[in-house]
């Protein structure tokens, strides 16, 4: 993986290529190809990996200077989950802790509300 990231950094011209929006456009394909070749993945497996990576990258909002500014992590799997965004991670909101989007309420608070009471 490190060799693939080093190659990607050289090709994109960024020391940290995964946090730049160049990664979402052309870098993901370069990484999948480099990583897939080093693992000996077939073309069909590399295509499946690229498709999944594009879904995950679409959950990143890019801010000023083309750097990642927000992340909407996957909290469940399945086709419906790809469009669902129940959590947000933003370094400018709640010190980067996961929050419920649009509210600023910490995700941990909502999890505490769902815990069963113990006696």
C-alpha positions, 0 to 999 in steps of 0.5 A: 500500500505504501508503494502505491501511495508513494507512486500516487503522490509523485503522479499527483504532485502532493505529499498527502494525495488522499486529502486533495480533491485531485484524488477524487477525480484521477487519483482514485483510479491511479491508486486502484491500478497501482494497488491492484497490480501490486496485489495481483488483482484481476481487472474485474476485481480492480473495477469493483474496487474502483466502484466502491472507492468512488462511492466512499470518496463521494462522501467527502466534501472538498473545501477551500484549496481543494482539501477535504473539509467534511466526511460523512462516514458509512454507518451501515451497508447496502444500497440505501446506505450510500445516500444516507448521511446520518453522521458528519465529521468536520474539524470546525464542528465539535472539535472534529467529533462525529455529529448529527448533520445540521444540529451539531449534536454529538453522535455519542449523545444520541447513542447514550439515549438509545442505551437500555437502562440498567438497574 
